[in-house]
Amino acid sequence: MTNRRRRALPAALTFALAAPLMANAHEVPSDVTVQMFVRPAGDRLELLVRVPLEAMRDLDLPLRGPGYLDLANVERLEPALRYAAMVWIADGVEVFEQDRQLQTWELVSARLSLPSDRSFADYSTAAAHARGEQTPEINTDLVWQQALLDVVLEYPIESERSEFSIEPALAHLGVRTSTVLRFITPDGADRAFQYLGDPGLVRLDPRWHQAALRFVALGFNHILDGIDHLLFLLCLIIPIRRFRPLVAIVTSFTVAHSITLVASAVGLAPGALWFPPLIETLIAASIVYMAIENIVDVDGKGLRRRWMIAFAFGLVHGFGFSFALRETLQFAGSHLLTSLLAFNVGVELGQLVVLAVTVPALGLLFARMTTAKGKVVAWVLSAILAHEAWHWMTSRGSELSQYSFEWPTLDPFLLPTLMRWATLAFILAAAVWLLRELFGRAHELGPESGSSG
């Protein structure tokens, strides 16, 4: 039990003894939106939180009539609100300064607001409203499920210029809890985060190495969790089963998806609704193609150009990676490019781990087989992959067919877009030329990699 929980427990027990029968136990709401502001100033860090009151369970709220809050009954209402603030909010948030958890906090205010209140649109109005003593008029007919709870917490800090992190574990407030968290820097800059559930530790102003470590881990985990990408790698491995040539081929795949991932992050990817399902369909098609090539290319003559196929499909997979990063890039702070490169490093490390495990395993499987029998087994494995990916491709293609494609309008605003795409095309051409030179020299220095049966 943390010190914060120890501090909140006496208050919770006191309230429970004062109100042994909780009048308003209810089910967990399906959708809850939490709004938060974090602002360090001087020797204090201020945390403003707005939560729907219905997200708090087991409160002894004073009611009147058909579920209206009895706002005149201050003796019961104020302790209930402070209890909710301490147990349901403060106890679910951990704040860190220079990676040291701030163990002490003060509940400055806990007050009700009407559902029509818009004061949390920006920090200044939110702070003035949440700290104010005004509450809805005592004769207001406010249904308790529609009320909002505004909370102000303060944490003593050493310096407003320190590095701050927050771990808000508030997903328990609803079945689907979405949070908008805004960090106000000492200079007045406003940095926004938006996420579902519990995001883990959020570094509000991360340094480059902190952002890099986070995205290396993200890329590593993503490649291991992405069944599409794993099956594509398996299609690459099956006919070769040699670590050294596979590293080069997988690296060409990484170079390609790095280019399109960065291009998507800087806004070069189409923003149309049909683009994500198109990419998902093409990713499945890439697995089908590679698996069929493994079956058709009996003599392994196409293995020498396998790096080009991997590069081409890597461009498609890069856009797929960008979809997974859309919500996560907000945690990169001002280090967007560093985070993108770190993510690709993590993906490459994950791919190398897959190779390190799969290549020896397939080597043992094929070790005692004749060449003919090994080819049959490779065909069977490839056919299984092709069959599975074919179902994905047709299913995603069916979803894609529901969207209508419209050609862009030919006007002066199209010119900047064409210039950006021309730049991307030049980068792709340069990457292909460089890889071709590298692979050409590699083949001159060593024997051609082929199928090992």
FENFEN-V763025 format. One record per backbone hydrogen bond with DSSP energy under -0.5 kcal/mol. CO is the residue of the C=O (numbers start at 0). NH is the residue of the N-H. E is the energy in kcal/mol with one decimal. If there is no record, write none. Layout:
co->CO nh->NH e->E
co->CO nh->NH e->E
This chain:
co->1 nh->5 e->-1.9
co->2 nh->6 e->-2.1
co->3 nh->7 e->-2.2
co->4 nh->8 e->-2.0
co->5 nh->9 e->-0.9
co->6 nh->10 e->-0.8
co->7 nh->11 e->-2.2
co->8 nh->12 e->-2.8
co->9 nh->13 e->-2.7
co->10 nh->14 e->-2.2
co->11 nh->15 e->-2.4
co->12 nh->16 e->-2.5
co->13 nh->17 e->-1.9
co->14 nh->18 e->-1.7
co->16 nh->19 e->-0.5
co->19 nh->21 e->-0.7
co->20 nh->22 e->-0.5
co->21 nh->24 e->-0.5
co->28 nh->174 e->-2.7
co->29 nh->175 e->-1.8
co->31 nh->33 e->-0.5
co->31 nh->177 e->-2.7
co->33 nh->179 e->-2.7
co->34 nh->49 e->-2.7
co->35 nh->181 e->-2.2
co->36 nh->47 e->-2.5
co->37 nh->183 e->-3.1
co->38 nh->45 e->-3.0
co->40 nh->43 e->-1.7
co->42 nh->156 e->-2.3
co->43 nh->40 e->-3.1
co->43 nh->45 e->-0.5
co->44 nh->154 e->-2.4
co->45 nh->38 e->-2.5
co->45 nh->47 e->-0.5
co->46 nh->152 e->-2.7
co->47 nh->36 e->-2.3
co->48 nh->150 e->-2.9
co->49 nh->34 e->-2.1
co->50 nh->148 e->-3.3
co->51 nh->54 e->-1.7
co->52 nh->55 e->-1.9
co->54 nh->56 e->-0.5
co->58 nh->23 e->-1.1
co->58 nh->60 e->-1.4
co->60 nh->62 e->-0.5
co->61 nh->69 e->-3.1
co->63 nh->67 e->-2.1
co->64 nh->66 e->-1.5
co->66 nh->143 e->-2.0
co->67 nh->63 e->-2.9
co->68 nh->70 e->-1.5
co->69 nh->72 e->-1.4
co->71 nh->73 e->-1.9
co->72 nh->75 e->-0.8
co->72 nh->76 e->-2.3
co->73 nh->77 e->-2.0
co->75 nh->79 e->-1.5
co->76 nh->80 e->-2.3
co->77 nh->81 e->-2.3
co->78 nh->82 e->-2.3
co->79 nh->83 e->-2.3
co->80 nh->84 e->-2.3
co->81 nh->85 e->-2.3
co->82 nh->86 e->-2.8
co->83 nh->87 e->-2.0
co->83 nh->88 e->-0.6
co->84 nh->88 e->-0.8
co->84 nh->89 e->-3.0
co->85 nh->90 e->-1.6
co->88 nh->91 e->-1.7
co->89 nh->92 e->-1.1
co->91 nh->168 e->-3.3
co->93 nh->166 e->-3.0
co->94 nh->101 e->-3.1
co->95 nh->164 e->-2.1
co->96 nh->99 e->-1.6
co->98 nh->100 e->-0.6
co->99 nh->96 e->-2.8
co->100 nh->102 e->-0.9
co->105 nh->107 e->-1.1
co->105 nh->153 e->-2.1
co->108 nh->151 e->-2.5
co->110 nh->149 e->-3.1
co->112 nh->147 e->-2.4
co->113 nh->116 e->-1.9
co->117 nh->120 e->-1.3
co->118 nh->121 e->-0.9
co->121 nh->125 e->-1.9
co->122 nh->126 e->-3.0
co->123 nh->127 e->-2.1
co->124 nh->128 e->-2.3
co->125 nh->129 e->-3.0
co->126 nh->130 e->-1.9
co->127 nh->131 e->-0.7
co->128 nh->131 e->-0.6
co->136 nh->139 e->-2.4
co->139 nh->141 e->-1.5
co->140 nh->142 e->-0.7
co->141 nh->68 e->-2.8
co->142 nh->145 e->-1.9
co->142 nh->146 e->-0.7
co->143 nh->146 e->-0.7
co->146 nh->52 e->-2.6
co->147 nh->112 e->-2.0
co->147 nh->149 e->-0.6
co->148 nh->50 e->-2.3
co->149 nh->110 e->-2.5
co->150 nh->48 e->-2.4
co->151 nh->107 e->-2.1
co->151 nh->108 e->-1.4
co->152 nh->46 e->-3.0
co->153 nh->105 e->-2.3
co->154 nh->44 e->-2.7
co->158 nh->161 e->-1.3
co->161 nh->163 e->-0.5
co->162 nh->97 e->-3.4
co->163 nh->203 e->-1.8
co->163 nh->204 e->-0.7
co->164 nh->95 e->-3.0
co->165 nh->201 e->-2.9
co->166 nh->93 e->-1.4
co->166 nh->168 e->-0.9
co->167 nh->169 e->-1.1
co->169 nh->172 e->-1.8
co->170 nh->173 e->-1.3
co->175 nh->31 e->-2.3
co->175 nh->177 e->-0.6
co->176 nh->196 e->-3.1
co->177 nh->33 e->-2.8
co->178 nh->180 e->-0.6
co->178 nh->194 e->-1.9
co->179 nh->35 e->-2.7
co->180 nh->192 e->-3.1
co->181 nh->37 e->-2.5
co->181 nh->183 e->-0.6
co->182 nh->184 e->-0.7
co->182 nh->190 e->-2.6
co->183 nh->39 e->-0.7
co->184 nh->187 e->-2.2
co->188 nh->184 e->-2.3
co->188 nh->190 e->-0.6
co->189 nh->191 e->-0.5
co->190 nh->182 e->-3.2
co->192 nh->180 e->-2.7
co->194 nh->178 e->-2.7
co->196 nh->198 e->-0.6
co->200 nh->202 e->-0.6
co->201 nh->165 e->-2.2
co->201 nh->203 e->-0.7
co->202 nh->205 e->-0.7
co->206 nh->210 e->-2.4
co->207 nh->211 e->-2.5
co->208 nh->212 e->-2.3
co->209 nh->213 e->-2.0
co->210 nh->214 e->-2.1
co->211 nh->215 e->-2.3
co->212 nh->216 e->-2.0
co->213 nh->217 e->-1.8
co->214 nh->218 e->-2.5
co->215 nh->219 e->-2.4
co->216 nh->220 e->-2.5
co->217 nh->221 e->-2.3
co->218 nh->222 e->-1.9
co->219 nh->223 e->-1.3
co->220 nh->224 e->-1.8
co->221 nh->225 e->-1.6
co->224 nh->226 e->-1.0
co->225 nh->229 e->-2.1
co->226 nh->230 e->-2.3
co->227 nh->231 e->-1.9
co->228 nh->232 e->-2.2
co->229 nh->233 e->-2.2
co->230 nh->234 e->-2.0
co->231 nh->235 e->-1.6
co->232 nh->236 e->-2.0
co->233 nh->237 e->-2.4
co->234 nh->238 e->-0.6
co->236 nh->239 e->-1.0
co->236 nh->240 e->-1.8
co->239 nh->451 e->-0.6
co->241 nh->245 e->-1.5
co->242 nh->246 e->-2.2
co->243 nh->247 e->-1.3
co->244 nh->248 e->-1.9
co->245 nh->249 e->-3.0
co->246 nh->250 e->-2.0
co->247 nh->251 e->-1.7
co->248 nh->252 e->-1.7
co->249 nh->253 e->-2.1
co->250 nh->254 e->-2.7
co->251 nh->255 e->-2.0
co->252 nh->256 e->-2.3
co->253 nh->257 e->-1.9
co->254 nh->258 e->-1.6
co->255 nh->259 e->-1.8
co->256 nh->260 e->-1.7
co->257 nh->261 e->-2.2
co->258 nh->262 e->-2.4
co->259 nh->263 e->-2.4
co->260 nh->264 e->-1.9
co->261 nh->265 e->-1.7
co->262 nh->267 e->-2.9
co->263 nh->266 e->-1.3
co->271 nh->274 e->-1.1
co->271 nh->275 e->-0.5
co->272 nh->276 e->-0.6
co->273 nh->277 e->-1.6
co->274 nh->278 e->-2.5
co->275 nh->279 e->-2.5
co->276 nh->280 e->-2.0
co->277 nh->281 e->-2.4
co->278 nh->282 e->-2.4
co->279 nh->283 e->-1.8
co->280 nh->284 e->-2.2
co->281 nh->285 e->-2.1
co->282 nh->286 e->-1.3
co->283 nh->287 e->-2.0
co->284 nh->288 e->-2.8
co->285 nh->289 e->-2.4
co->286 nh->290 e->-2.5
co->287 nh->291 e->-2.5
co->288 nh->292 e->-2.7
co->289 nh->293 e->-1.8
co->290 nh->294 e->-1.2
co->291 nh->295 e->-2.9
co->292 nh->296 e->-2.7
co->295 nh->297 e->-2.4
co->296 nh->299 e->-0.9
co->299 nh->302 e->-1.1
co->300 nh->303 e->-0.7
co->301 nh->304 e->-0.8
co->302 nh->305 e->-1.2
co->304 nh->307 e->-0.8
co->304 nh->308 e->-1.6
co->305 nh->309 e->-2.5
co->306 nh->310 e->-2.1
co->307 nh->311 e->-2.5
co->308 nh->312 e->-2.5
co->309 nh->313 e->-1.7
co->310 nh->314 e->-1.4
co->311 nh->315 e->-0.8
co->312 nh->316 e->-2.5
co->313 nh->317 e->-2.0
co->314 nh->318 e->-1.1
co->315 nh->318 e->-0.5
co->315 nh->319 e->-1.4
co->316 nh->320 e->-2.4
co->317 nh->321 e->-1.8
co->318 nh->322 e->-1.3
co->319 nh->323 e->-1.1
co->320 nh->324 e->-1.3
co->321 nh->325 e->-0.7
co->322 nh->325 e->-0.6
co->324 nh->328 e->-2.3
co->327 nh->330 e->-2.1
co->328 nh->331 e->-1.8
co->329 nh->332 e->-0.8
co->331 nh->334 e->-1.9
co->334 nh->338 e->-2.2
co->335 nh->339 e->-2.3
co->336 nh->340 e->-2.5
co->337 nh->341 e->-2.4
co->338 nh->342 e->-2.4
co->339 nh->343 e->-2.0
co->340 nh->344 e->-2.1
co->341 nh->345 e->-2.4
co->342 nh->346 e->-2.3
co->343 nh->347 e->-2.6
co->344 nh->348 e->-2.5
co->345 nh->349 e->-2.4
co->346 nh->350 e->-2.5
co->347 nh->351 e->-2.4
co->348 nh->352 e->-2.0
co->349 nh->353 e->-2.1
co->350 nh->354 e->-2.4
co->351 nh->355 e->-2.7
co->352 nh->356 e->-1.6
co->353 nh->357 e->-3.0
co->354 nh->358 e->-2.2
co->356 nh->360 e->-1.2
co->357 nh->361 e->-3.0
co->358 nh->362 e->-2.4
co->359 nh->363 e->-2.3
co->360 nh->364 e->-1.8
co->361 nh->365 e->-2.4
co->362 nh->366 e->-1.0
co->363 nh->367 e->-0.5
co->365 nh->368 e->-1.4
co->369 nh->373 e->-2.8
co->370 nh->374 e->-2.0
co->371 nh->375 e->-1.8
co->372 nh->376 e->-2.3
co->373 nh->377 e->-2.3
co->374 nh->378 e->-2.3
co->375 nh->379 e->-2.5
co->376 nh->380 e->-2.5
co->377 nh->381 e->-2.2
co->378 nh->382 e->-2.8
co->379 nh->383 e->-2.1
co->380 nh->384 e->-2.0
co->381 nh->385 e->-2.7
co->382 nh->386 e->-2.4
co->383 nh->387 e->-2.2
co->384 nh->388 e->-2.6
co->385 nh->389 e->-2.1
co->386 nh->390 e->-1.4
co->387 nh->391 e->-1.5
co->388 nh->392 e->-2.8
co->389 nh->393 e->-2.5
co->390 nh->394 e->-2.3
co->391 nh->395 e->-2.8
co->392 nh->396 e->-2.5
co->393 nh->397 e->-2.0
co->394 nh->398 e->-1.6
co->395 nh->399 e->-2.4
co->396 nh->400 e->-2.0
co->398 nh->401 e->-1.1
co->399 nh->402 e->-2.0
co->408 nh->410 e->-1.3
co->410 nh->413 e->-2.0
co->411 nh->414 e->-0.8
co->412 nh->416 e->-0.6
co->413 nh->417 e->-2.3
co->414 nh->418 e->-2.3
co->415 nh->419 e->-2.2
co->416 nh->420 e->-2.4
co->417 nh->421 e->-2.2
co->418 nh->422 e->-2.1
co->419 nh->423 e->-2.3
co->420 nh->424 e->-2.5
co->421 nh->425 e->-2.2
co->422 nh->426 e->-2.2
co->423 nh->427 e->-2.5
co->424 nh->428 e->-2.4
co->425 nh->429 e->-2.4
co->426 nh->430 e->-2.3
co->427 nh->431 e->-2.6
co->428 nh->432 e->-2.4
co->429 nh->433 e->-2.3
co->430 nh->434 e->-2.6
co->431 nh->435 e->-2.5
co->432 nh->436 e->-2.1
co->433 nh->437 e->-2.3
co->434 nh->438 e->-3.0
co->435 nh->439 e->-2.3
co->436 nh->440 e->-2.2
co->437 nh->441 e->-2.0
co->438 nh->442 e->-2.0
co->439 nh->443 e->-1.4
co->440 nh->444 e->-1.9
co->441 nh->445 e->-1.5
co->450 nh->452 e->-0.7
